[in-house]
Amino acid sequence: MEAVGVIVALLVLLFVVFGAYMTVKAVGAAKRGVDRTISQARRSVEDTTLRAKSFAQVGTAGELAQLRLSLRTSMRATQDALQAGVVEDASLKESLGLFERLSAHGHELDDELRRLERDPDKTSLASRLPALRERTAQITKSADSLRWVVRDRAHRFADDDLDSLSSQIDLETGALRHWTKEPAPTQAPAAWPEPEPAADAGKGAEQTWTEPSQQAEPQSESARPAITPPTPRPTYPWEKQTRPESTT
């Protein structure tokens, strides 16, 4: 009985530990989901604010907002394309690593642009705008190159698969429509010659056929005798007549 009690206690303890582990995982997943939702909401609000500033404000403040908006839009689109493409194409892992390095420069530039939006010295800010504009263009150009090569690669694979599928479908439809093909003309077999009646009446049950070579001979040649009969030898008066043998 004591062994049974120990086993039951261990099972209860295992169920408690498993329940606590699953609870922690569920709470962590829920927390990550909430954080993701908050981040997306914060990013949407910030993008909307930047878009409004780029249209409403003029001068350096509006240009800074436009630079931040173009930078964030390009980097986010490239990140989504790479993360979606690396699931189906493992060769994009190296491109994803390059984007992570580029993303570090992008975050650094975005933080700098955010600080400059609150800078009251507009004169120094205007002198730094060309360099900021150049850095933003360089980062967005690299991000756009990565994004477009991912899309071109995906389209290339899709086109190759479509071409292969179309060829297979053409072969299958051709095989299924085999009845539409006209049969090749076949040469009719040569007709057998009519049997000739046997010469002997007693052999009426047998049938004989004349060979083609014999049928081609003219009738005059078939009627010609095989050997010419001898002609009577002429007699002359000076020849002696044969004496008949005497019979005794």
MIDOSE-1310 file (N, C-alpha, C; in nm, 2 decimals, decimal comma, always signed):
residues 248
meav	+0,08/-0,12/+0,00/+0,00/+0,00/+0,00/+0,09/+0,13/+0,00; +0,20/+0,12/+0,07/+0,28/+0,24/+0,08/+0,34/+0,27/-0,06; +0,37/+0,16/-0,14/+0,43/+0,18/-0,28/+0,32/+0,25/-0,36; +0,20/+0,20/-0,35/+0,09/+0,26/-0,43/+0,07/+0,41/-0,39
gviv	+0,08/+0,44/-0,27/+0,07/+0,58/-0,22/+0,18/+0,67/-0,28; +0,30/+0,61/-0,28/+0,42/+0,69/-0,34/+0,40/+0,71/-0,48; +0,35/+0,61/-0,56/+0,33/+0,63/-0,70/+0,22/+0,73/-0,73; +0,11/+0,73/-0,65/+0,01/+0,83/-0,67/+0,06/+0,97/-0,64
allv	+0,14/+0,98/-0,53/+0,19/+1,11/-0,50/+0,28/+1,17/-0,61; +0,36/+1,08/-0,67/+0,45/+1,12/-0,78/+0,37/+1,16/-0,90; +0,26/+1,09/-0,93/+0,18/+1,13/-1,05/+0,12/+1,26/-1,02; +0,07/+1,28/-0,90/+0,01/+1,41/-0,87/+0,11/+1,52/-0,89
llfv	+0,23/+1,50/-0,84/+0,34/+1,60/-0,85/+0,37/+1,63/-0,99; +0,38/+1,52/-1,07/+0,41/+1,54/-1,22/+0,30/+1,62/-1,28; +0,17/+1,59/-1,25/+0,06/+1,67/-1,31/+0,07/+1,82/-1,27; +0,11/+1,84/-1,14/+0,12/+1,98/-1,10/+0,23/+2,06/-1,17
vfga	+0,34/+1,99/-1,18/+0,46/+2,05/-1,25/+0,43/+2,08/-1,40; +0,36/+1,98/-1,46/+0,33/+2,00/-1,60/+0,22/+2,11/-1,62; +0,13/+2,12/-1,53/+0,03/+2,23/-1,53/+0,09/+2,36/-1,52; +0,19/+2,37/-1,42/+0,26/+2,50/-1,40/+0,34/+2,54/-1,52
ymtv	+0,41/+2,43/-1,58/+0,49/+2,46/-1,70/+0,40/+2,51/-1,82; +0,29/+2,45/-1,84/+0,20/+2,49/-1,95/+0,14/+2,63/-1,92; +0,11/+2,66/-1,79/+0,06/+2,79/-1,75/+0,16/+2,90/-1,78; +0,29/+2,87/-1,75/+0,40/+2,97/-1,78/+0,41/+2,99/-1,92
kavg	+0,41/+2,88/-2,00/+0,42/+2,90/-2,15/+0,30/+2,98/-2,21; +0,18/+2,95/-2,16/+0,07/+3,02/-2,21/+0,07/+3,17/-2,17; +0,12/+3,20/-2,05/+0,13/+3,34/-2,01/+0,24/+3,41/-2,09; +0,35/+3,34/-2,12/+0,46/+3,40/-2,20/+0,41/+3,42/-2,34
aakr	+0,34/+3,33/-2,40/+0,28/+3,35/-2,54/+0,19/+3,46/-2,54; +0,10/+3,47/-2,44/+0,01/+3,58/-2,43/+0,08/+3,71/-2,42; +0,19/+3,72/-2,33/+0,26/+3,84/-2,31/+0,33/+3,88/-2,45; +0,39/+3,78/-2,52/+0,45/+3,81/-2,64/+0,35/+3,86/-2,74
gvdr	+0,23/+3,80/-2,74/+0,13/+3,85/-2,83/+0,08/+3,99/-2,80; +0,07/+4,02/-2,67/+0,04/+4,16/-2,63/+0,14/+4,26/-2,67; +0,27/+4,22/-2,64/+0,38/+4,31/-2,68/+0,39/+4,33/-2,83; +0,36/+4,22/-2,91/+0,36/+4,24/-3,05/+0,25/+4,33/-3,10
tisq	+0,13/+4,32/-3,03/+0,02/+4,40/-3,07/+0,05/+4,55/-3,03; +0,11/+4,57/-2,92/+0,14/+4,71/-2,87/+0,24/+4,77/-2,97; +0,34/+4,69/-3,01/+0,45/+4,74/-3,10/+0,39/+4,78/-3,23; +0,30/+4,69/-3,28/+0,24/+4,72/-3,41/+0,15/+4,85/-3,40
arrs	+0,08/+4,86/-3,29/-0,01/+4,98/-3,27/+0,08/+5,10/-3,26; +0,19/+5,09/-3,18/+0,28/+5,21/-3,17/+0,34/+5,25/-3,30; +0,38/+5,14/-3,38/+0,44/+5,17/-3,51/+0,34/+5,24/-3,60; +0,22/+5,19/-3,60/+0,12/+5,25/-3,69/+0,09/+5,39/-3,65
vedt	+0,08/+5,42/-3,52/+0,06/+5,55/-3,48/+0,18/+5,64/-3,52; +0,30/+5,59/-3,50/+0,41/+5,68/-3,54/+0,42/+5,70/-3,69; +0,39/+5,60/-3,76/+0,39/+5,62/-3,91/+0,29/+5,72/-3,95; +0,17/+5,71/-3,89/+0,06/+5,80/-3,92/+0,10/+5,95/-3,89
tlra	+0,17/+5,96/-3,77/+0,22/+6,09/-3,73/+0,32/+6,15/-3,83; +0,42/+6,06/-3,87/+0,52/+6,10/-3,96/+0,46/+6,14/-4,09; +0,36/+6,07/-4,14/+0,30/+6,10/-4,27/+0,22/+6,23/-4,26; +0,16/+6,26/-4,14/+0,09/+6,39/-4,13/+0,19/+6,50/-4,12
ksfa	+0,31/+6,48/-4,05/+0,41/+6,59/-4,04/+0,47/+6,62/-4,18; +0,49/+6,51/-4,26/+0,55/+6,53/-4,39/+0,47/+6,61/-4,48; +0,33/+6,61/-4,46/+0,24/+6,68/-4,55/+0,21/+6,82/-4,49; +0,20/+6,82/-4,35/+0,15/+6,95/-4,29/+0,27/+7,05/-4,27
qvgt	+0,38/+7,00/-4,23/+0,49/+7,09/-4,19/+0,58/+7,11/-4,32; +0,65/+7,23/-4,32/+0,74/+7,26/-4,43/+0,87/+7,29/-4,37; +0,97/+7,29/-4,45/+1,11/+7,32/-4,41/+1,18/+7,19/-4,36; +1,27/+7,21/-4,27/+1,35/+7,10/-4,22/+1,27/+7,00/-4,14
agel	+1,17/+7,04/-4,07/+1,09/+6,95/-3,99/+1,01/+6,85/-4,08; +0,95/+6,91/-4,19/+0,88/+6,82/-4,28/+0,97/+6,73/-4,36; +1,09/+6,78/-4,39/+1,18/+6,69/-4,46/+1,24/+6,58/-4,37; +1,26/+6,61/-4,25/+1,30/+6,50/-4,15/+1,20/+6,40/-4,14
aqlr	+1,07/+6,44/-4,13/+0,96/+6,34/-4,12/+0,95/+6,26/-4,24; +0,97/+6,32/-4,36/+0,97/+6,24/-4,48/+1,08/+6,14/-4,49; +1,20/+6,18/-4,45/+1,32/+6,09/-4,45/+1,29/+5,97/-4,36; +1,24/+5,99/-4,24/+1,21/+5,88/-4,14/+1,10/+5,79/-4,20
lslr	+1,00/+5,85/-4,26/+0,89/+5,77/-4,31/+0,94/+5,68/-4,43; +1,02/+5,73/-4,52/+1,07/+5,65/-4,63/+1,16/+5,54/-4,58; +1,25/+5,57/-4,48/+1,34/+5,48/-4,42/+1,26/+5,36/-4,35; +1,17/+5,39/-4,27/+1,09/+5,29/-4,20/+1,01/+5,20/-4,29
tsmr	+0,95/+5,27/-4,39/+0,87/+5,19/-4,49/+0,95/+5,09/-4,57; +1,07/+5,13/-4,62/+1,16/+5,05/-4,69/+1,21/+4,93/-4,61; +1,26/+4,96/-4,49/+1,32/+4,86/-4,40/+1,21/+4,76/-4,36; +1,09/+4,80/-4,33/+0,99/+4,71/-4,29/+0,94/+4,62/-4,40
atqd	+0,93/+4,67/-4,52/+0,89/+4,59/-4,63/+1,00/+4,48/-4,67; +1,12/+4,52/-4,66/+1,23/+4,43/-4,69/+1,24/+4,32/-4,58; +1,22/+4,36/-4,46/+1,22/+4,26/-4,35/+1,11/+4,16/-4,37; +0,99/+4,20/-4,40/+0,88/+4,11/-4,42/+0,90/+4,02/-4,54
alqa	+0,96/+4,07/-4,65/+0,99/+3,99/-4,76/+1,09/+3,88/-4,74; +1,20/+3,92/-4,66/+1,30/+3,82/-4,63/+1,26/+3,72/-4,53; +1,18/+3,75/-4,43/+1,13/+3,66/-4,34/+1,03/+3,56/-4,40; +0,96/+3,61/-4,49/+0,86/+3,52/-4,56/+0,93/+3,43/-4,66
gvve	+1,04/+3,48/-4,73/+1,11/+3,40/-4,83/+1,20/+3,30/-4,78; +1,26/+3,33/-4,66/+1,36/+3,23/-4,60/+1,29/+3,10/-4,56; +1,16/+3,11/-4,54/+1,09/+2,98/-4,50/+1,09/+2,88/-4,61; +1,07/+2,93/-4,74/+1,07/+2,84/-4,85/+1,20/+2,83/-4,92
dasl	+1,29/+2,93/-4,91/+1,42/+2,92/-4,98/+1,53/+2,95/-4,87; +1,60/+2,84/-4,84/+1,70/+2,84/-4,73/+1,82/+2,92/-4,78; +1,84/+2,94/-4,91/+1,96/+3,02/-4,96/+1,95/+3,17/-4,92; +1,83/+3,21/-4,87/+1,82/+3,35/-4,84/+1,86/+3,39/-4,70
kesl	+1,92/+3,29/-4,63/+1,97/+3,31/-4,49/+2,08/+3,41/-4,49; +2,17/+3,40/-4,59/+2,28/+3,50/-4,60/+2,23/+3,64/-4,63; +2,13/+3,65/-4,71/+2,07/+3,78/-4,74/+2,00/+3,83/-4,61; +1,94/+3,74/-4,53/+1,88/+3,79/-4,41/+1,98/+3,84/-4,31
glfe	+2,10/+3,77/-4,31/+2,21/+3,82/-4,22/+2,26/+3,96/-4,27; +2,27/+3,98/-4,40/+2,31/+4,11/-4,45/+2,21/+4,22/-4,41; +2,08/+4,18/-4,42/+1,98/+4,28/-4,38/+1,98/+4,31/-4,23; +2,02/+4,22/-4,15/+2,03/+4,25/-4,01/+2,14/+4,35/-3,98
rlsa	+2,25/+4,34/-4,05/+2,36/+4,44/-4,04/+2,31/+4,57/-4,09; +2,24/+4,57/-4,20/+2,19/+4,70/-4,26/+2,08/+4,76/-4,17; +2,01/+4,67/-4,10/+1,90/+4,72/-4,01/+1,96/+4,79/-3,89; +2,08/+4,75/-3,85/+2,15/+4,82/-3,74/+2,18/+4,97/-3,78
hghe	+2,23/+4,99/-3,90/+2,25/+5,12/-3,95/+2,12/+5,20/-3,96; +2,01/+5,13/-4,00/+1,88/+5,20/-4,02/+1,83/+5,24/-3,89; +1,84/+5,16/-3,78/+1,79/+5,20/-3,65/+1,87/+5,32/-3,60; +2,00/+5,32/-3,62/+2,08/+5,43/-3,58/+2,04/+5,56/-3,65
ldde	+2,02/+5,55/-3,78/+1,98/+5,67/-3,85/+1,84/+5,72/-3,81; +1,75/+5,62/-3,78/+1,61/+5,66/-3,74/+1,62/+5,73/-3,60; +1,70/+5,68/-3,51/+1,71/+5,74/-3,38/+1,77/+5,89/-3,39; +1,87/+5,90/-3,48/+1,93/+6,03/-3,50/+1,83/+6,13/-3,56
lrrl	+1,75/+6,09/-3,66/+1,65/+6,17/-3,71/+1,54/+6,21/-3,61; +1,51/+6,12/-3,52/+1,41/+6,15/-3,42/+1,46/+6,25/-3,32; +1,58/+6,25/-3,29/+1,64/+6,35/-3,20/+1,65/+6,48/-3,27; +1,68/+6,48/-3,40/+1,69/+6,61/-3,47/+1,56/+6,68/-3,49
erdp	+1,45/+6,60/-3,48/+1,32/+6,66/-3,49/+1,29/+6,76/-3,38; +1,35/+6,73/-3,26/+1,33/+6,82/-3,14/+1,44/+6,92/-3,12; +1,53/+6,93/-3,22/+1,64/+7,02/-3,21/+1,59/+7,16/-3,25; +1,61/+7,26/-3,16/+1,57/+7,39/-3,19/+1,66/+7,47/-3,29
dkts	+1,78/+7,43/-3,30/+1,87/+7,50/-3,39/+1,85/+7,46/-3,53; +1,76/+7,53/-3,60/+1,73/+7,50/-3,74/+1,84/+7,53/-3,84; +1,93/+7,62/-3,80/+2,03/+7,66/-3,90/+2,13/+7,54/-3,91; +2,18/+7,49/-3,80/+2,27/+7,37/-3,80/+2,20/+7,25/-3,86
lasr	+2,07/+7,24/-3,83/+2,00/+7,12/-3,89/+1,99/+7,13/-4,04; +1,97/+7,25/-4,09/+1,96/+7,26/-4,24/+2,10/+7,23/-4,30; +2,21/+7,26/-4,23/+2,34/+7,22/-4,29/+2,37/+7,07/-4,29; +2,30/+7,00/-4,20/+2,32/+6,86/-4,19/+2,23/+6,78/-4,28
lpal	+2,13/+6,84/-4,33/+2,03/+6,77/-4,41/+2,09/+6,70/-4,53; +2,18/+6,76/-4,61/+2,23/+6,68/-4,73/+2,30/+6,55/-4,69; +2,37/+6,55/-4,58/+2,44/+6,42/-4,54/+2,33/+6,32/-4,49; +2,23/+6,37/-4,42/+2,13/+6,28/-4,37/+2,05/+6,22/-4,49
rert	+2,02/+6,31/-4,58/+1,95/+6,27/-4,70/+2,03/+6,16/-4,78; +2,16/+6,18/-4,79/+2,24/+6,08/-4,86/+2,25/+5,95/-4,79; +2,26/+5,95/-4,65/+2,26/+5,83/-4,57/+2,13/+5,75/-4,59; +2,02/+5,83/-4,58/+1,89/+5,76/-4,60/+1,87/+5,70/-4,73
aqit	+1,92/+5,77/-4,84/+1,90/+5,71/-4,97/+1,99/+5,59/-4,99; +2,11/+5,59/-4,93/+2,20/+5,47/-4,94/+2,14/+5,35/-4,87; +2,08/+5,37/-4,75/+2,02/+5,26/-4,68/+1,90/+5,20/-4,75; +1,81/+5,29/-4,79/+1,69/+5,25/-4,86/+1,72/+5,18/-4,99
ksad	+1,82/+5,23/-5,06/+1,86/+5,16/-5,19/+1,90/+5,02/-5,16; +1,99/+5,00/-5,06/+2,03/+4,86/-5,03/+1,92/+4,78/-4,99; +1,83/+4,83/-4,91/+1,71/+4,75/-4,86/+1,62/+4,72/-4,98; +1,60/+4,81/-5,07/+1,52/+4,79/-5,19/+1,58/+4,68/-5,28
slrw	+1,71/+4,68/-5,29/+1,78/+4,58/-5,37/+1,76/+4,44/-5,32; +1,77/+4,43/-5,18/+1,75/+4,30/-5,12/+1,60/+4,25/-5,14; +1,51/+4,35/-5,13/+1,37/+4,31/-5,14/+1,33/+4,27/-5,28; +1,39/+4,34/-5,38/+1,35/+4,31/-5,52/+1,42/+4,18/-5,56
vvrd	+1,54/+4,15/-5,51/+1,60/+4,03/-5,55/+1,52/+3,91/-5,49; +1,47/+3,92/-5,37/+1,39/+3,82/-5,32/+1,26/+3,80/-5,40; +1,20/+3,91/-5,44/+1,08/+3,89/-5,52/+1,10/+3,84/-5,66; +1,21/+3,88/-5,72/+1,25/+3,83/-5,85/+1,28/+3,68/-5,84
rahr	+1,35/+3,64/-5,74/+1,38/+3,49/-5,72/+1,25/+3,41/-5,70; +1,16/+3,46/-5,62/+1,03/+3,39/-5,61/+0,95/+3,38/-5,74; +0,95/+3,49/-5,81/+0,88/+3,49/-5,94/+0,95/+3,40/-6,04; +1,08/+3,39/-6,03/+1,15/+3,30/-6,12/+1,12/+3,15/-6,10
fadd	+1,12/+3,12/-5,97/+1,08/+2,98/-5,93/+0,93/+2,95/-5,97; +0,85/+3,05/-5,95/+0,71/+3,03/-5,99/+0,69/+3,02/-6,14; +0,77/+3,09/-6,22/+0,76/+3,08/-6,37/+0,82/+2,95/-6,41; +0,93/+2,90/-6,35/+0,98/+2,77/-6,39/+0,88/+2,66/-6,36
dlds	+0,82/+2,67/-6,24/+0,72/+2,57/-6,20/+0,60/+2,57/-6,29; +0,56/+2,69/-6,34/+0,45/+2,70/-6,43/+0,48/+2,65/-6,56; +0,60/+2,67/-6,61/+0,64/+2,62/-6,74/+0,64/+2,46/-6,74; +0,70/+2,41/-6,63/+0,70/+2,26/-6,62/+0,56/+2,20/-6,61
lssq	+0,48/+2,27/-6,53/+0,34/+2,22/-6,52/+0,26/+2,23/-6,65; +0,29/+2,34/-6,73/+0,22/+2,35/-6,86/+0,26/+2,24/-6,95; +0,39/+2,21/-6,95/+0,44/+2,10/-7,04/+0,38/+1,97/-7,00; +0,37/+1,94/-6,87/+0,31/+1,81/-6,83/+0,16/+1,81/-6,86
idle	+0,10/+1,92/-6,85/-0,05/+1,92/-6,89/-0,07/+1,90/-7,04; +0,02/+1,96/-7,12/+0,01/+1,94/-7,26/+0,03/+1,79/-7,30; +0,13/+1,73/-7,24/+0,16/+1,59/-7,26/+0,04/+1,50/-7,22; -0,02/+1,54/-7,10/-0,13/+1,46/-7,05/-0,26/+1,47/-7,14
tgal	-0,28/+1,60/-7,18/-0,40/+1,62/-7,27/-0,38/+1,55/-7,41; -0,26/+1,55/-7,46/-0,23/+1,48/-7,58/-0,25/+1,34/-7,57; -0,21/+1,28/-7,46/-0,23/+1,14/-7,44/-0,38/+1,10/-7,42; -0,45/+1,19/-7,35/-0,60/+1,16/-7,33/-0,68/+1,18/-7,46
rhwt	-0,63/+1,26/-7,56/-0,70/+1,28/-7,68/-0,64/+1,19/-7,79; -0,60/+1,07/-7,76/-0,54/+0,98/-7,86/-0,63/+0,94/-7,97; -0,77/+0,95/-7,95/-0,86/+0,91/-8,06/-0,87/+1,01/-8,17; -0,82/+1,13/-8,15/-0,82/+1,23/-8,25/-0,71/+1,21/-8,36
kepa	-0,61/+1,13/-8,33/-0,50/+1,11/-8,42/-0,55/+1,02/-8,53; -0,52/+1,05/-8,66/-0,56/+0,97/-8,77/-0,47/+0,85/-8,78; -0,52/+0,73/-8,80/-0,44/+0,61/-8,80/-0,36/+0,61/-8,93; -0,24/+0,55/-8,93/-0,15/+0,55/-9,04/-0,21/+0,45/-9,15
ptqa	-0,20/+0,49/-9,28/-0,26/+0,40/-9,38/-0,18/+0,27/-9,39; -0,26/+0,16/-9,39/-0,20/+0,03/-9,40/-0,22/-0,02/-9,54; -0,12/-0,09/-9,59/-0,12/-0,15/-9,73/-0,20/-0,28/-9,72; -0,29/-0,29/-9,82/-0,38/-0,41/-9,82/-0,29/-0,53/-9,87
paaw	-0,31/-0,64/-9,81/-0,23/-0,76/-9,85/-0,27/-0,81/-9,99; -0,17/-0,87/-10,06/-0,19/-0,91/-10,19/-0,29/-1,03/-10,20; -0,38/-1,02/-10,30/-0,48/-1,12/-10,31/-0,43/-1,25/-10,36; -0,48/-1,36/-10,31/-0,44/-1,49/-10,35/-0,51/-1,52/-10,49
pepe	-0,43/-1,59/-10,58/-0,50/-1,63/-10,71/-0,60/-1,73/-10,69; -0,70/-1,73/-10,79/-0,80/-1,83/-10,78/-0,75/-1,97/-10,81; -0,80/-2,07/-10,74/-0,75/-2,21/-10,76/-0,79/-2,26/-10,90; -0,70/-2,34/-10,96/-0,74/-2,40/-11,09/-0,79/-2,54/-11,07
paad	-0,88/-2,58/-11,15/-0,93/-2,72/-11,14/-0,82/-2,82/-11,17; -0,82/-2,93/-11,10/-0,72/-3,03/-11,12/-0,75/-3,11/-11,25; -0,64/-3,16/-11,31/-0,66/-3,23/-11,44/-0,73/-3,36/-11,42; -0,70/-3,43/-11,32/-0,76/-3,56/-11,29/-0,89/-3,54/-11,22
agkg	-0,99/-3,61/-11,26/-1,12/-3,59/-11,19/-1,12/-3,66/-11,06; -1,03/-3,76/-11,04/-1,02/-3,82/-10,91/-0,96/-3,74/-10,81; -0,89/-3,64/-10,84/-0,82/-3,55/-10,74/-0,90/-3,42/-10,73; -1,03/-3,42/-10,74/-1,11/-3,30/-10,73/-1,10/-3,23/-10,59
aeqt	-1,06/-3,31/-10,49/-1,06/-3,25/-10,36/-0,94/-3,16/-10,34; -0,83/-3,18/-10,42/-0,71/-3,10/-10,41/-0,72/-2,97/-10,49; -0,67/-2,87/-10,44/-0,66/-2,74/-10,51/-0,52/-2,70/-10,54; -0,50/-2,66/-10,66/-0,36/-2,61/-10,70/-0,37/-2,47/-10,75
wtep	-0,26/-2,40/-10,72/-0,25/-2,26/-10,76/-0,13/-2,25/-10,86; -0,15/-2,17/-10,96/-0,04/-2,15/-11,05/+0,06/-2,05/-11,00; +0,18/-2,07/-11,01/+0,28/-1,98/-10,97/+0,28/-1,85/-11,05; +0,31/-1,74/-10,99/+0,30/-1,61/-11,06/+0,39/-1,61/-11,18
sqqa	+0,50/-1,67/-11,18/+0,59/-1,68/-11,29/+0,53/-1,75/-11,41; +0,46/-1,86/-11,37/+0,39/-1,94/-11,48/+0,27/-1,86/-11,54; +0,20/-1,78/-11,45/+0,09/-1,70/-11,51/+0,14/-1,60/-11,60; +0,26/-1,55/-11,58/+0,31/-1,44/-11,67/+0,35/-1,48/-11,80
epqs	+0,38/-1,62/-11,83/+0,42/-1,66/-11,96/+0,31/-1,65/-12,06; +0,34/-1,62/-12,18/+0,24/-1,62/-12,29/+0,19/-1,76/-12,32; +0,07/-1,76/-12,37/+0,00/-1,89/-12,40/+0,08/-1,95/-12,52; +0,14/-1,88/-12,61/+0,21/-1,94/-12,72/+0,32/-2,02/-12,68
esar	+0,39/-1,97/-12,57/+0,51/-2,04/-12,52/+0,46/-2,17/-12,45; +0,35/-2,16/-12,38/+0,30/-2,28/-12,30/+0,25/-2,39/-12,40; +0,20/-2,35/-12,52/+0,15/-2,44/-12,62/+0,26/-2,50/-12,70; +0,38/-2,44/-12,71/+0,49/-2,49/-12,79/+0,54/-2,63/-12,73
pait	+0,56/-2,73/-12,81/+0,61/-2,86/-12,76/+0,75/-2,85/-12,71; +0,79/-2,93/-12,62/+0,92/-2,93/-12,56/+1,03/-2,97/-12,65; +1,00/-3,08/-12,74/+1,10/-3,13/-12,84/+1,04/-3,13/-12,98; +1,11/-3,09/-13,08/+1,06/-3,08/-13,22/+1,05/-3,23/-13,28
pptp	+0,94/-3,27/-13,33/+0,93/-3,41/-13,38/+1,02/-3,42/-13,51; +1,08/-3,54/-13,53/+1,17/-3,57/-13,64/+1,09/-3,56/-13,78; +1,15/-3,50/-13,88/+1,09/-3,50/-14,01/+1,14/-3,62/-14,09; +1,06/-3,67/-14,19/+1,10/-3,79/-14,27/+1,22/-3,76/-14,36
rpty	+1,31/-3,86/-14,35/+1,44/-3,84/-14,43/+1,41/-3,86/-14,58; +1,46/-3,78/-14,67/+1,43/-3,80/-14,81/+1,52/-3,91/-14,86; +1,47/-3,98/-14,96/+1,54/-4,10/-15,03/+1,58/-4,06/-15,17; +1,70/-4,11/-15,21/+1,75/-4,08/-15,34/+1,76/-4,21/-15,42
pwek	+1,75/-4,20/-15,56/+1,75/-4,32/-15,65/+1,88/-4,39/-15,65; +1,99/-4,33/-15,62/+2,12/-4,40/-15,63/+2,14/-4,48/-15,50; +2,06/-4,46/-15,40/+2,08/-4,54/-15,28/+2,03/-4,67/-15,30; +2,10/-4,77/-15,24/+2,05/-4,91/-15,25/+1,94/-4,93/-15,15
qtrp	+1,85/-5,01/-15,20/+1,74/-5,04/-15,11/+1,78/-5,16/-15,02; +1,74/-5,15/-14,91/+1,77/-5,25/-14,81/+1,70/-5,38/-14,85; +1,78/-5,48/-14,85/+1,72/-5,62/-14,88/+1,66/-5,67/-14,75; +1,54/-5,72/-14,77/+1,48/-5,78/-14,65/+1,55/-5,91/-14,61
estt	+1,56/-5,93/-14,48/+1,62/-6,05/-14,43/+1,54/-6,17/-14,47; +1,62/-6,27/-14,52/+1,55/-6,40/-14,55/+1,52/-6,48/-14,43; +1,41/-6,54/-14,44/+1,36/-6,62/-14,33/+1,38/-6,77/-14,37; +1,45/-6,84/-14,30/+1,47/-6,99/-14,32/+1,39/-7,07/-14,22
